[in-house]
């Protein structure tokens, strides 16, 4: 549910912003928002980030479509709010740019992406979808460093061996027999390997 809400919010904000820009600015027009620090600068991007691959836009449309399908397939397995937010950001951003590639000029699958945000001294002009995709990668790094899995459990690693630590439930707790041990039962703790 979180994934879907985040994806819809990102997609809606991206499409509304692009509609506002294309309705009110002409291609190449610049409008200062915070002086030169942040400007609206409307461009049609035929490629990926930094306009790389402008002659192969159709490949980006295929890759974006595949990413959407993979996220939808994995959505049922997600039990972590962090991963749901990450994949919602990625899905919404990816779908926003894919919509441009499928519906804008010069044609289906090769449409140019509307970019309009420019930061002083930053070499690229970007959009809301791009921001969501980048932020999803930041969340990915944080979740990976913290060892959070898709199912919400955490991987605990030992520094000495570099291997995943697994709780040893076979030994009784001091002062009890194995039958009385609270860890001797067969319940799985969040830190155990599945």
Buried (B, 14 or more C-beta within 10 A) or exposed (E): EBBBEBBBBBBEBBBEBBEEBBEEBEEEEBEEEEEEEBBBBBBBBBBBBEBEEEEBBBBBBEEBBEBBEEBBEEBEEBEBEBBBBBBBBBBBBBBBBBBBBBEBEEEEBBBBBBBBBBBEEEEBBBBBBBBBBEBBEEBBEEBEEEEBBBEBBEEEEEEEEEEEEEEEBEEBEEEEEEEEBEBBEEEEEEBBEE
